[in-house]
């Protein structure tokens, strides 16, 4: 496994042109407006926009044609669950409509480039799909004795703009589209958590890494959800070697670092804490932090919808006794 492994082969990576015209069409901007409003019709930004929506769509269209569109100022605030982080929020008009317009056209193109082993922000490939595929792999007990689990140090804030732009230029040659993507990328450090586009661009940032893992290292049991990575193998030493190669790949190609809390461990003893569940060869449990949040929420007499969302987690794991215990005093 020499240095040639760090040269990305752009298999099936045909460069695409003439996408900007589709993005800025009135029809696409109108569709983007409809999609962006889902579940948000009562918010201040949407209410204000709807007072003059047709003119706003025409205005956004003109801004994009004339390249006078500039990302608005972000409202930055902190969230503390599941961990402390800065979240960036943009106004509904023009920015969130613009982002949806971009993704109406680019989402299928991005998804076609992603490997089958990445799960975040892909329709039909969310948390439960990742968990079910991991469970399927663990049925092969002999080949999945050990697990390498890692994530990336401050992934979103550390995404390098120049590298991301270079990767996008491997896929797209439409100069107008690249202008718009550059403008959005350069609007904040790294990729701002909260931007609709950020989750797709973050996934794209790692997609050549995914292809390298699968096509050059030929790793069979590989799972990535955002920046959480799980690799299974029968040989513990092999996983340590893979970890060294990953660290080098990240450093050389992406200017990223593996977080210090990486682990190589026997699955049977520890279980794999991934996408909300702890996975063993024989059973799957709910992650302790989710269980605690559920128990804490139940003490506050929550709405039925809130209880139902947690019950959705419980029904996909071995939780019969836990469900009985948590819901014993709750009237549904």
RARALIN-V780600 format. One line per field, one symbol per residue. psi: psi as a letter, one per 40 degrees, with the letter a starting at -180 (. if undefined). A space follows every 10 residues. Layout:
# RARALIN-V780600
psi->???
This chain:
# RARALIN-V780600
psi->gaddeehhhg hffhhiifdd dddeiddddd ddddddehee deidddddde dfdddddddd dddddefehh hihihhiiie heihihhhhi idhedddddd dddddddddd dddiieeidh fhhegadddd dddddddedg ddefdihhhi ihhfdddehh dddddddded dhehdddddd dddddeeiib hhhdhddddd dddddedddd ddddddefhd ghhhhbehhh hiiehddddd dddddddddd dddefiihie eiihihdddd ihhhfeihhi deihihhddd ddddddddee giiddddddd ddddeeigfd ddddddedeh h.
